[in-house]
């Protein structure tokens, strides 16, 4: 039997034994003394015995061993103990036909009419024997595994970020006390064979440790099923707000226009209005604003004014059309993410939201009813019903919720479907929604009619753009060395801000370009000339970067990198991009040394910069595995992605075809297989790296299967497929 379940069963057995002894002892006292005030106590104990017997959940395939056996399993001990309880309860039911105290007084005598005195003595001996066997099992070395299970609970709790840390730490302390008491009592029992081992206290402690552990474990299992791989990737990839930007939304802006907008957003947070819409041009900073808002302490502060309490739960979801997991751009992903975030903050409601799954993963909890064959739903209707139940339960306890949903335009299905889903979310009581999207007609029709509950980023980010440029230039040594920075620098900044037309990402690209010029000794005047030549449209700017800034000698490499990034099932590790430019596959399995890893990463970044001019960038990506802190995890989690969604959008346009730059016959799927195969052969040994390597294998086989379907006659592919 699994450790926690075995401990739970042991606790229930000891509690049943203790209650049974109380029943027999009280009955004997009534028979011997006729004490009337014991009648009610006997009734209470009988009810407790029924309750304790019901709590013993015995596996269907468990079998009892003969009473003469010595090496009892916990299940067989439970069966024997429950048999005793059932027998006593049967006698009680026969006696208690009417509310007649004389029949209660004759309980022990009636017991003797059904059992001979030796059988009653045998009952006592069986109870003692079972109790000692259970305690011996608890004291056995195998119970030390419970410590590791409690540590596992803590580790999972940290990984899933459930608000149970203090509860589990208290439980571990409670278990230490229970085991210490158990060892002491076993030692005393060995000294005195006639001494009763259990007084009821140990049983209560052990039962609490086990039942609470199973409870927390079930919570973690259900939350793990809601969570999905790469859930946080989009959030992590979004640039955080640059310092001194966006604070105007809560602070004291310097312009009347920003003052009006700041007021309306704060008023919306404090009002009963259910929806606020953030919109704007591509690259204007919508996602950065949403990331800023959903974590800012003032957001919570103003929401608490709306809720009239501090019981406000904030959850967020960032749709990502470029995400490598379909759930990152789906309604299912949105609903699972919201449920996961809300319930990990309020885990006490999990068993009420998913009673069937709860019974499946915590069958010892008889208080929760539900179909034990039911898992958490994986369909939109079922998930939405679960979210509705969650909101109803939480709001009954005076909690309020606010959801930040970014990138409705990045939803992978029909736009009207996601608008309809948002409409359903708006019907939830005591729930507010802040959503963002591009200025598409569908969203304008749905959310743009309000004059106050909306914001267009390009109308309000002018000063933020100015602050960003000032901050970057003030920390650039090459800019600070310019003699004309005081006289002409201000005019340059103003010209950049005006030309940006509210597209923050365009400014980031321009400033990067200017920093390259500053490294070459460009003056302010030359930078101004360069600025006037730059296209202000993002697509035209990308075209300029590719066809003017990327040197012709690097175009074949650029094409290979961009094409690989476009089709890859998941963002590939930086090391895979190093292998893209290597002709030979490693001859044998030989792990890289850390110095080699560092050197190759440095070279790979130089290749990316030379070929892609910053449009592809490496960054650390969240992982579903606990081995993220391993020294060589950088080999797997340092991954390459597009600088911004607009870069991918541009490269996917028919007019930006870069396939002709690639070498003749270049197949990005084949290149990915070769690069990953090489990385796997040079990956570190050790079981702790298996999850990372397994992920690389999964990506490899995904692309190998695509090749297999189109090139079944290729001998290399046929060999790899084997």
C-alpha positions, 0 to 999 in steps of 0.5 A: 500500500502507498505510504500516506494511505498506509499511515492513514489506514493505520491511524483509523485502525488505532482509533477504531481499536481505542473506541472498541475498548471504550465500548467494552469497558463502558458496557462492563461498568454498566453491567457491574455497577448499573451506573445510569449516567453511562447509558448516554455515553454508551450511545455516543461511543456506539455512534463513534464506533460506527463512524470509525468503522466507516472510515476504514477504506479497505482495498477490494483485493485485500485479504485477511490472514489467519489470526495466528499469523504474525506478519500482517499487512496493514490491509489484513489488520484493517479487515480483522479490526473491522470484523470485530467492529461489525460484530459488536455493532450487530449485537448493538442493533439487536439489543437496541430495538427500543429505547429501553435502558434495561437492555443497555444494562444487559449489553455485556450479559447479552454479549456473553450469551452470544460469546463465551467468556474465552471469546471475550478474552480472545476479543481483548487479545485480538485488539491488543495484538492488532494494536501492537502490530499496527504500532510496530508497522508504524515504528518500522524503518519503512515509515521514514519514507513518509519524511521524503513524501512530506519533503516531496509535498513541500517541493511540489508546493513550491513548484506549483506555488500553492498557498500551503507551505506553512500548513505542510511544515506544521504537518511535518512537525506534527509527524515528528511528534507522532513518531516520537510518541509512537517509539516511546510507547512501543518501548514501554510496551516491550517492557510490559507485555500487558500494557496497552500501547495506544491511548487514542492520542497517537491514533489521532496524530497519525490519522491527522498527518496521513489524512492531511498529507493525502489531502495536500497531495490530491490538491497538488495532483489536480492542480498539476493536471490543470497546469500545462507545460509552457504556461508561463512562457509568454508572460516571461518573454514579455519585456517588463516596463522600463523604469520611469514608464507606465507609472502615470496610470496610477500616479500624477501625470503631467498632461491633462490627457493622461490625467483623464485616462489615469482617473478613468482606469483607477475609477474602473478598478474601484467601480462595479463595471466589469470590463476594461479594454486596452488596445493599440497598434502592433508594438505599442506596448499593450502586453508590457502594460498588461504585465505591469498592471496585473502585478502592480500593488496599486492594482490590488489596492484599488480593487480592494476598494471595489471589493470593500475588503482585502479578499481580492484574487488576481489571475492573468492569461497571455494568449500567444499565437506563436506559442509552441503549445496549442494550449497557449492560444486556446480557450482551454488554455485560458480556462485551465490557467485561470482555474489553476491560478485561482485554486492554488491561491484558495486550495480549500475549494479544490475538493468542492470544484472537482469532487469526482477527481478528488475522490479519485485521488483521495479515496480515503476522504469519505466526506466528499461525494462524487464519481470516483471515475471522474477526472478534471474536464478537458472540454470548454463546457466542463472547464467553464462550469468548473470556473463558474462553480469556483467563482460562486464558491469564492464570492459566497465567502466575500472574495472578489476576482479580477482577470487580466487577459492579454492578446485576444487577437492572438487567440488561435481560433475564430475571433468571435469565439474568444469574444463570446468566451469573454462575454460568458466570463462577464456574466460571472458575479463579482468578477472584473475583466481587463482585456487587451487586443489590437484595434481590429474591427471585431474588438472595436465593435465589442469593446470600443463603444465605451468612452471611458473603459478603454485605452489606446496605447499610442495616445498615451505612451509618448512620455514613456517613449521619451523617458526610455530614450533618455534613460538608454542614452544617459547610460550609453558611454558613447553617447555621453562622449558626444560634444553635441549631445547637449545642443542637438541631442534633445532635438534628436530624441524629440524627432524619434518620439514624433516619428514613432507615432506611439509604436514603442517597439519601433523605438527599441529597434531605432535606439539599438541601431543608433547604439551601433552607430555610436560605437562607430563614432556617429555624431548627432547629425549623422544619427538624425540623417539615419533616422530620417531614412528609416521607415516608420512602418514596422514591416518596412523596417524589418524589410530594411533590416533584412535586405540592408543591414544583414550582410550578403555573406550572412544571408544564407545563415539568416534564412536557415535560422529564421526558417528553423525558428518559424517551424520549430515545434518548440523554441530550440536551445541556443546550443541547437543553433550552434549546431545548425552551422556545423556540417558534421554530427558528433561521432560519439556520445561525449558530454560537453564540458562547461567551458565548451558550453560557455564558448559555444553559446558565446559563438552562437550569440555572435552568429545570431547577431550577425545574421539576424540583427537582433530579431532572434534573441536567446533568453531563459525559458521557464521549465516544467522540471525541478532540475532547472537549477542543475549546472548544465540546465543552461544547455536546455533552458537558454532558448531562442525566440523572436524579439517580438510577435511582429517579427514572426508576423512579418516573416510569415507574409508571402512578400517577405519570403526568405526561402530563396536565401537558404542553400538549395535543398535546405529543409528546416525540419531536417536541420532541426533533427540534425541539430537536436541529434547533435545536442543530445549526443553532447548532453551531460550524462546523469538521470537528473538530466533525463527530463530535459533530454526527453523533451529534445527527443520529443521535438526531434521525433515530431520533426522526423515524422514530418520528414518521414511523411514527405521523404520515406524513400530517403535512406537517412530518414528511413534509418532514423525512423527505425 
